[in-house]
Amino acid sequence: MARSTQRARPARKRRRAWLGATVVVLASIAGTASAQDLLVRNATVHTASARGSLHNADVLVQGGLIRAVGPGLAAPAGVPVVEANGRPLTPALFGGITEIGIEEVSGESSTVDSTLKLGEQPLRPEFDVTLAYNPASVLIPVARLDGIGFTALGAATGGGFVAGQGGVMRLDGSADPIGPRALFLRLGAAASELTGQSRAAQWMLLQQMVDEARGQVPADSPHALLTPAGRRTLARYLAGQGRIVVEVDRAADIRQLLRWAAREKVKIAIAGGAEAWQMAADLAAAQVPVFVDALGNLPTSFDQIGATLENAARLQHAGVAVSFAQRDDASHNARKMRQLAGNAVANGLPWADGLAGLTRVPAQVLGVADQIGTIEPGKRADLVLWEGDPLDVAHYAEQVWLGGRAMPMRSRQTELRDRYLQRNAQP
């Protein structure tokens, strides 16, 4: 084993040297139109689309978009060529439902913009966290190093069980979200302190908000819960213009949620869903996707008694669209998303569905599948070249391209590492 490891190290050094040379070439043309052009040659292209995985295939990128995918593609004059030598190429990965860019240090309130706390003020579905997004956040390069190219910026429940709106952010330095907004809610025991210590009250309050948004409660009623802007915002979601993402775990609460969604004809998705597998057939019939925490095994609350590592596999087997989301400190640990998907695969989820849960499925659920999530002509060239299996945390991303531009493969963490490695190397 020791000799094998020693033999592997020079090979890894050679690959890193190749990567460094490639980055230098791409960096030298940064800032020009050609910085969005390249040809990745001879890769194992995991398209995350109906074409599946293509061996010995090429991907041509021009103007930041994927122009062609297939074997034997010719590079137009002046377009850089990256030799993949059979290594995996995937779409850029989904970072989960996070607060990247609206939270820097969770313990320092001045750096956290994800939660609205207005005391006794009405619930505010119009609250939009994307307005506070900081594209220069130090968390973005950390996530990108692990192949993450986009995230669902989520509003955090704090002032009410209706948290507010978020959207999809590409981690390429862009300041604005892409696609439609999503509305974030929390149901169950975790939100009971926000609703009079009763989960039954959540349905009472939610129904009143629906009635207000539909004009069944006078705007000047002394008992109104929503502002005029809140009514207009909720009305859009009730009309199907955007998805409502609900953090909920208990099977009984999921059952009530499905009934409510069917009655009000709204598009929903579930985040967490520790006991979602118990409602798998109903979720599949209602075409409700689930963002699973695939590391959830032992329950951390009474709402998660039925937690199991086979949650994702059981849902997928029933026909539910499965993606992934973390519960704890998701922003600072976005790199663990590959671990979630790999863990689900280790517990019965097919490998292709594990990758889809990090690429195509979240893009579809969040309304941006026309732009990202698969390697297909016409999509943004958000790509990752891997040293090995992307769902195995023993392997790493060699290069990330977003919109065809090579992203710097460094972060504040790697710079600190290199600084102190150099200091320790001095005699």
Disulfide bonds with the S-S distance in Angstrom:
none
